[in-house]
């Protein structure tokens, strides 16, 4: 998930909210870890039923990390494209948002050790009985979240028209409305959508392009990276990481 050019990056940066509340935000020195996320990525991060708090695998994990390190975790919701600019401008200390570790992002941020291995999957309408693999999407209209690895993969399909959306929820809504022939998105997100009643879709083919998620921090903040890695290792040793994983994915990691 990453903008490919400087213009897009600057546009995302310019759209970030600017207010006194950000200028006066508490810091790690105050015992507060400011974390950016994009709450449209269930089951990793999404808005709870109370409409106020954020829940999901990533949210449980970062709060457990904060507890391990003695930090109070404060989550700031923002569009995915705004997360890296928010790190670079100091609005947040870390980002956890199902973010794939890749060389492009490493130019702008540092990453923790991987905490989840994902991959891409294709979803087509349940009524589509002919699509078996990505080759069958040639010349079709494919929906994807802007700036994601799913979008980059869709753009490689010969003759396909790639329609991008701000988040996964908008992508799925367009799919439900018949606006696209297929969706390419992270496997656990699509699988969760189908499991929660997205019965207009079915998954086809095998996982593509296995990718690892990491927690991003401001470039050069090696101390915070080390702290997060230490906390991740401790959570895995204690079994807490496995408990959180099983809660959201129904199996132990």
C-alpha positions in Angstrom: 0.0 0.0 0.0 2.0 3.0 -1.1 1.7 6.0 -3.4 4.1 5.7 -6.3 5.0 9.3 -6.9 5.9 12.5 -5.2 2.8 14.4 -6.3 0.5 11.8 -4.7 2.6 11.8 -1.6 2.4 15.6 -1.3 -1.4 15.5 -1.9 -1.8 13.0 1.0 0.3 15.2 3.2 -1.7 18.3 2.4 -4.9 16.6 3.3 -3.8 15.9 6.8 -5.8 17.8 9.5 -3.9 20.6 11.0 -5.1 21.7 14.4 -3.9 22.8 17.8 -4.7 19.4 19.2 -2.0 17.8 17.0 0.5 20.5 18.0 -0.1 19.7 21.7 -0.4 16.0 21.4 1.3 14.0 24.2 4.5 12.3 23.4 6.4 9.1 24.3 8.1 11.1 27.0 4.7 11.6 28.5 4.1 7.8 28.5 1.8 8.0 25.4 2.3 6.1 22.2 0.4 7.9 19.3 -0.6 5.3 16.7 -2.0 6.0 13.3 -4.3 3.5 11.5 -7.0 3.2 8.8 -10.1 1.9 10.4 -11.5 0.4 7.1 -9.4 -2.8 7.2 -11.4 -5.4 9.1 -10.5 -7.7 10.8 -7.3 -5.8 11.5 -8.7 -2.4 12.4 -12.3 -1.2 12.3 -14.8 0.8 14.3 -16.5 -1.1 17.1 -20.2 -1.3 17.5 -20.2 1.6 19.9 -19.1 3.8 17.0 -16.3 5.3 19.1 -13.5 2.9 19.7 -11.4 0.9 17.3 -11.1 -2.9 17.4 -9.5 -5.7 15.5 -6.4 -7.8 15.5 -4.0 -4.8 15.0 -5.7 -2.8 17.7 -5.5 -5.6 20.3 -1.9 -6.2 19.3 -0.7 -2.6 19.6 -2.5 -2.1 22.9 -0.8 -5.3 24.2 2.5 -3.9 23.0 1.8 -0.6 24.7 1.0 -2.4 28.0 4.1 -4.4 27.7 6.2 -1.2 27.3 4.3 0.9 29.8 2.7 3.2 27.3 -0.8 4.4 27.0 -1.8 3.8 23.4 -3.8 6.6 21.7 -5.1 5.7 18.2 -5.6 8.3 15.5 -7.7 7.3 12.5 -6.7 8.5 9.1 -6.8 7.4 5.4 -4.1 4.8 4.6 -2.4 7.2 2.3 -1.9 9.7 5.1 -0.2 7.3 7.5 3.3 7.6 6.1 3.1 11.4 5.9 1.8 11.4 9.5 4.9 9.5 10.6 7.2 11.8 8.7 5.7 14.9 10.2 5.6 13.6 13.7 1.8 13.5 14.1 2.1 9.9 15.2 4.9 7.7 16.6 3.9 4.5 14.9 1.5 3.1 12.4 -0.2 -0.3 12.5 -2.6 -0.7 9.6 -2.0 -4.0 7.8 1.0 -2.3 6.2 3.2 -4.5 4.0 6.9 -4.3 4.5 8.5 -3.5 1.2 11.6 -1.7 -0.2 9.6 1.4 -1.3 8.3 2.1 2.2 11.7 1.4 3.8 12.9 4.6 2.0 10.5 6.6 4.2 9.9 4.7 7.4 11.5 1.9 9.6 9.6 -1.3 10.3 9.3 -3.7 13.3 9.8 -7.4 12.8 7.0 -8.9 10.8 3.9 -9.8 12.8 1.6 -11.3 10.2 2.1 -13.0 6.8 -0.7 -12.3 4.3 -1.2 -12.5 0.5 -3.5 -11.3 -2.2 -6.7 -13.1 -3.3 -9.3 -12.5 -6.0 -13.0 -12.2 -5.2 -15.7 -12.5 -7.9 -19.5 -12.5 -7.8 -20.9 -15.8 -6.6 -22.8 -15.9 -10.0 -19.5 -16.0 -11.8 -18.7 -19.6 -12.4 -16.1 -19.2 -15.1 -13.3 -17.2 -13.4 -10.7 -19.6 -12.0 -7.5 -17.5 -11.8 -6.1 -14.0 -12.4 -5.6 -14.8 -16.1 -9.4 -14.9 -16.5 -9.6 -11.3 -15.4 -7.9 -10.0 -18.6 -9.9 -7.2 -20.1 -12.3 -7.0 -17.1 -13.0 -4.2 -14.5 -11.1 -4.8 -11.3 -11.7 -3.0 -8.0 -8.8 -2.3 -5.6 -7.9 0.0 -2.7 -5.8 2.9 -3.9 -2.1 2.6 -3.2 -2.2 -1.0 -2.2 -0.4 -4.1 -3.4 -3.8 -5.3 -4.7 -3.9 -2.3 -6.9 -0.4 -2.8 -8.2 -1.2 -6.5 -9.0 -4.4 -5.5 -10.8 -2.5 -3.1 -12.9 -0.4 -5.9 -14.3 -3.5 -7.8 -15.7 -3.5 -7.3 -19.5 -6.3 -5.1 -20.7 -7.9 -4.7 -17.3 -9.5 -1.5 -16.2 -8.5 -0.9 -12.6 -11.0 1.1 -10.5 -9.5 2.4 -7.2 -11.2 3.3 -4.0 -10.2 5.1 -0.8 -10.6 2.1 1.4 -11.7 -1.6 1.5 -15.3 -0.7 2.5 -15.8 1.4 -0.6 -14.3 -1.3 -2.7 -16.6 -3.9 -1.4 -19.7 -1.6 -1.7 -18.9 -1.1 -5.4 -18.5 -4.8 -5.8 -21.9 -5.4 -4.2 -23.4 -2.9 -6.5 -22.0 -4.7 -9.6 -19.7 -1.8 -10.5 -16.6 -4.1 -10.9 -16.2 -7.6 -12.1 -13.7 -8.6 -9.4 -11.7 -7.4 -6.5 -8.1 -8.0 -5.6 -7.4 -7.4 -1.9 -5.5 -8.9 1.1 -6.7 -12.4 1.7 -7.7 -12.0 5.4 -9.8 -8.9 4.7 -11.7 -10.5 1.8 -12.2 -13.7 3.7 -13.5 -11.8 6.7 -15.9 -9.9 4.4 -17.3 -13.1 3.0 -17.6 -14.7 6.4 -19.5 -11.7 7.7 -22.2 -12.1 5.1 -20.7 -10.8 1.9 -22.5 -13.7 0.2 -22.4 -12.0 -3.2 -18.7 -12.9 -3.5 -16.6 -16.0 -3.6 -12.8 -16.4 -3.5 -11.0 -17.9 -6.5 -7.5 -19.1 -7.1 -4.6 -19.3 -4.7 -3.0 -16.6 -2.5 -0.7 -14.4 -4.6 2.4 -12.6 -3.6 2.8 -13.5 0.1 3.6 -10.4 2.1 4.5 -9.6 5.6 2.9 -6.9 7.7 5.0 -4.7 10.1 4.5 -1.8 12.5 6.0 1.4 10.9 7.8 4.0 12.9 9.5 7.3 12.0 12.6 6.8 9.9 15.7 6.6 12.1 13.8 5.9 15.4 15.8 2.7 16.1 15.0 2.9 19.8 11.3 2.6 19.3 11.8 -0.2 16.7 13.8 -2.1 19.3 11.2 -1.6 22.0 8.4 -2.8 19.7 10.4 -5.9 18.7 11.2 -6.7 22.3 7.5 -6.4 23.2 6.5 -8.6 20.2 9.0 -11.3 21.3 7.7 -11.1 24.9 4.0 -11.4 23.8 4.9 -14.5 21.7 6.8 -16.1 24.5 4.0 -15.5 27.0 1.3 -16.8 24.6 -0.6 -13.5 24.5 0.2 -13.0 20.8 -1.2 -16.4 20.0 -4.4 -15.7 22.1 -5.0 -12.5 20.1 -4.3 -14.2 16.8 -6.8 -17.1 17.6 -9.4 -14.5 18.7 -9.5 -12.9 15.3 -8.5 -15.8 12.9 -9.9 -18.8 14.7 -6.6 -20.6 14.8 -3.3 -20.2 16.5 -0.4 -18.6 14.7 
